Amino acid sequence: MREKLKIGISIGDVNGIGLEVIIKSLMDNRVLEFFTPIVYGNTKVASFHRKAIGINDFSFNVINEPDQANPKRANMINCWQEDVKITLGEENETGGKYAFLSLEKAVEDLNAGKIDALVTAPINKHNIQQEGFHFPGHTEYLQARTNADDVLMFMISEELRVGVVTGHIPVHEVSAAIKEDAILHKLRMMNESLKTDFWIQKPKIAVLGLNPHAGDNGLIGTEDRDIIRPAVEKANEEGIFCFGPYPADGFFASDTYTKFDAVLAMYHDQGLIPFKHIASRTGVNFTAGLPIVRTSPDHGTGYDIAGKNVASHDSFMEALFTATHIVERRREQAELTANPLAFRKLSKDRD
């Protein structure tokens, strides 16, 4: 029997809802049947949050290294020793400083193979900027720390999977960033992730247009006709089963998305607004293309509800289990690839 996976958890902004959703998730002892949680934070800060939301019957097992983790407990590694002034709901340098200390230590252990995956609680992209972190968000930081050539922001739920060509960039820069090669590269990454991480043998992918009505044959912009459509055609020539470009409004309004395994949007809000509406607080942000596995909930720091015991932990719980499942699928895929006879038998059984 395999040893349970060790899932690392970074706590995010200490003034937000990160620790609340972490504690609420790990209070459910059923999670310990599937993985060993290791939280990178500080016990005093965790106790502050626990008391703020009125939880008395929960505590962390304190360890120094992941190999000391108790598989029957929620574990915590103290990433700093000094006292921290928590001001719930406030955006300040303190929140960013300690969010980064947590993330930095977790990624260090992840790259060293001491933990099997990382689930990140929300950061504030502004206050976390400091020496060692000059990135638009988690995704870009992890790409740099793992030396990945490129990554795909891949939003996952039972109802819908959405990836984006352009991520955290201003809207006025989107059109210039929509290049045929960029679309092709994201389609290749999405197709590979669907096969390896989600075990969909023949993924069917929808590609959204950039302009209203997907450009109306060049009447409302030419990117859809001259860039996106040729990229879709070339992807099909490579064996990627994709269609489009589709006008984004009608695509989601008519439930056309239900006919596909995943959707490639051109920019952040085009994909994430419908995703968050459809996923209804259970969505997960998965970073495809990394050599490691990282997921996060699909919400932010929640300053407005921090410490009020109203934050839902549904998305964070889904992020924990999604990370676990992807690690397991990647390992099984590697084993099957190393054993072609078993791989062919599994493929035949699934057809």
N, C-alpha and C positions, 0 to 999 in steps of 0.2 A: 504493500500500500504506500502511495506517495505521501511525502510530508506535505502538510497544508501550505498553501501559498502565503507568503508574507506581503501584505498590502500596506505600503507606506501612505501616510496622510499628512499633507501640509495644512496648517490651520488658517491660512489667509490673514486678512486684516483683523487684528485683535479687538477692534472696536465694532466689528460687524457681526453677522450671524453665523460665521464659520464654525466656531466652537459649539454653538447651540445645535446646529444640524449634525455635527460630528457626534456629540454626546447622545443626542436623541437616537441616532442610527445605531451606535454601539451599545446602547442600553438593551437592544433586542438581542438576546443571547443566541438567537438562531444564526446570526452571522458567523459566530464562532465555529459552526459546523462546516463552514466553507473556506474560511481563511483566517489568518492571524493578523489583526490590525495593529499597526505601529504608528502612533501619532507623534509628529515632530513639533514640539511646542514647549510648554512650561506648565508644571502642575499647579503653581499658584494662579496663573492666568486661567487655567481650566477650572479651578475651584471657584474663581470669581464668577465665571459664566454659569457654572452649575448652580451656584447659590442665587444668581440673578433670575434664573428661570424656575427656581423652587424645586430643584431635584436634589434629594438627600441620599438616595440609595444607589449611588454610582461612584466608582473611583477607578483610577488608572493604576496599573502595575508599572512601577518606574524601573527602567532599564537604562543601560549605558550604550549597548550595542544591539543590533537586530537579532544576533544569535542567542541573546539572553531572553528573548520574548517568550512569555508564557502562552501557549496555544489556547488556553482556556480563559484568557483574560484580554481586555483591551489594554494595550501597552502604550507607554509614553516615554520618549527620549527628551530630556531637558536640553534644549538648544541654547539656553542662557541661564544665568543664575541670579542676575540682579532683579530687583523689584521693578514692576512696570505699572505705571498709572494708566488704568483703563478708563476711557471716557466713551461709554457706549453711544453709538450713533454719530460720533464726531469723526470727520476726516482730518487727520493730522499726521505729522511725521512719525509719531510713535507707531501708528498702525502699519505704515509702510516698512519701517525699520525691522520690526519683529516678524512681519509676514515674510520678508526676504531671508531672515536668519533661519526660519523654519524651512522655507523652500530650498535654500542653498544646501542645508544639511541633508534633506531628503534626497535631493538630486545626486549629491555626492555618494550616498549609500546605494542609490539606484544604479548609477553608472558602475559602481564597484560590485554589483551583483548581490548585495546584501539583502535587498528587498526585491520582490518580483514585479511590482507595478507601483504606480503612484497615482493617488487621487488628490487633486488640489482643491482646497476650499477657496472661495473668491478673494481676489486681491483688488485693491483700488489702483488702477493703472497710472494714476497721477502721483499719489504719495509714495509709491514703491520705488520711484525713480531715485537712484543713488549710485554710489560707486559699486560696480559689479552688476548693476541692473539698469541698462539703458535700452529697453525694449518696449514695444507697444503692449505686450502681454505675456502670459505664460507660454503661449505657442511658440513665439519667436525666441524666447529665452531657452526653452527646451531644445529647439532646433539647433541653436548655437552650442549648447552644452553637450549635445550628443553628436555633433558634427554631421547632422543630417543634411543632405543636399536640398531637400524641399519637404514641406509638410502640407497636409490637408486638414483644415478645420472641418470635422465631420460630426454633425449633430445627429444623435441616434435616439430613436424611440421605437416602440412596437408598431406605431402607425406610419412612421416616416423616417427616412434618412436623407439628410441634406448636407452637401459639401459646397464650398465656395471657391471661386477662382481667385478673387481678391479678398483679403481679410481686413485687417485693421489699418485701412488707409482712408483718407478723406474722400468724400463722394466725387469731388471735382477732379480727382486723379483716376477714377475708375476706368473711364473710357480709354485713356491712353494705356492702361495696364491690360486691357483685353486684347491679347495677342493669340494668334493661332497656336503657337507653340505652348503658351501657358495653359490654354484650354486642353490641349492634347495631353500635357503632362499631368494635369489634375485628373483627367479621365483615366489615364493609366493607373495612377495611384488609387483612385476610387475603385476601379475594377479589381485591382490586386487585393485591396483591403477587403472587399466584399467576398472574394474567394478565400483568402487566408484567415481573416479575422471573424468572418460571419458564416463561412462555409456555404456560400451560394455559388454553385458550380457554373452557372451561366447567367451572370447578372444582367439585368435589363435596366438601363440608365436613361433618364430624361435630362435634357439640357435646356435650360431656360434662355430666352433671349435677353438682350440688354435693354432695348428700347420698348416703348409702348407698342403693343400689337406686334412684337418681334420685328419692328421696323417697317412693316407694311411694304415689303419689297423695295426698300430704300427710300420710301416716302418720308419716314420718320427716323432718319439715321441709317447709315450703311453698315454698321458693325455686324448686325445679324446676318445680312446677306453675304458680306465680303470676308468676314472673319469666323464667325461662329459656325455657320453652315458648312464651310469647307473643313473646319476642324472636326465636326461630327462625321463627315464623309471619310476623312482620313482615319479616324478612330475605328470606324467600321471596317475599313480595309485591313486594319491591324487585328481584327477579330474581337473588338470591343463592341458589344451589342448596345448601341445608343441611338437616341432619336432626338430631333429638335432642329432648330430652336422653337420652344413653345412660348407664347405670351404668358407671362407669369401670373397675371390676375385671373384669367380664365382657367389656367392650369390647376390652380388650387381651388377656385370657386366651384369647378365642375367635378372635383374629386378625381381628376385624371391621375393625380399622384399615386392613387391606390393601385394602379396598374404597373408600377415600377418598383424595383428594389432600392433605387436611390435616385436622387435629383441633384444635378450640378447647377447651382445658381452662380450668377456672374459677380455679385457683390454681397457684402455682409447682411444688410437689412432685407434685401430681396429674398434671401433664404431663411434668415432667422426669425423674422416677424411671423410668417405663416407657421414655421416650425414650432415656435413657442406657444402659439395659439392652439395648434393641433395636438401637441404633446401634452399640454395641460399640466405643467409642473412635474412631469416625470421624465423629461428629456435629459440627455447626457451629451456633453461635449467630449468627443474622442479625437485625439491628435493622431491621424494616420500618417504613415511615412517615417515614423521614428523607429529606431532599433529597439526602443523600450516601449512599454505600454503606459499611457497616461490618459486619465479621464477626469472630468470635473462635472459638477452640477451645472444646469443651464441658467443659473441665476447669478446675481451680483452680490455685493456686500450687505445689502439690506439694511443700511443705516437707520432707515425710518422705523424699523421694527426690532432693532437689536435690543436684546435683553427683555423683551415683552412676552416671551414664550408663545409666540404665534407663528414663528417661521416653520414652514413645512420641510421635513427632511426627506420627502419622497424622492426628489431628484438626486440628493446625495446618496441615498441608499441604492438607487439604480446605478449611479456611477461606480459604487463599490463592487456591485455584482457584475457590471459590464466589464470592468477591468479584470476581474477574476476569470470570467468566461473567455475573454480574448487571449489572456496568457495561456489558458488551457488549450484553446483551439490552435494557437501557434505551435505549442509543444507537440500536440497530436499531429499537426500537419508536418512538422519536421520529422517526426518518427515515421509517419506513413511514407514520406518522400524517401527516407532512408531504406524503407522496406517496400519496394514497388509492388510485390505480390499482394501485400495487405492493402496497399493503396488501391489497386485495381479491384480487389474484392469489395472494398468499402464503396467505391464509385459505382460498381455494378449494383450493389444492394440499394443505393440511393436513387438510381435511375428508374 
